[in-house]
């Protein structure tokens, strides 16, 4: 079993009753995910979610709360992923920014559209974070501490 920690962050961003999502191609299949990615060594999770969302969507966001901390062990490789989902609000959009090459496009989807794409969600954690957000399961951002 791999012994490296895989800590990821994901942003749940809602604006005008739509959620900010990214469309990616993984293993030859189109999938949808929240803007998400790995926390870099020495990086605070809050900074990581801001960076990942900007890199993948060109949206600068401000985290406002914690939704969940989930774990998932991939059956294909035995790697356990730790995923911190944060609620974020939009600050600004950078039209000049080129998004990550791994992302086909950033899209705004309604909850119904996300449900229609359920079989194309990158993992069960994607919908779970949205469901938790919709249920009001949001913890204070102060839950996350960074000591330097």
Buried (B, 14 or more C-beta within 10 A) or exposed (E): EEEEEBBBBBBBBBEEEBBBBBBBEEEEEEBBBBBBBBBEEEBBBBBBBBBBBBBBBBBBBBBEBBBBBBEBEEEEEEBBBBBBBBBBEBEEEEEEEEBBEEBBEBBBBEBEBBEEBEEBBBBEBBBBBBBBBEEEBBBEBEEBEEEE
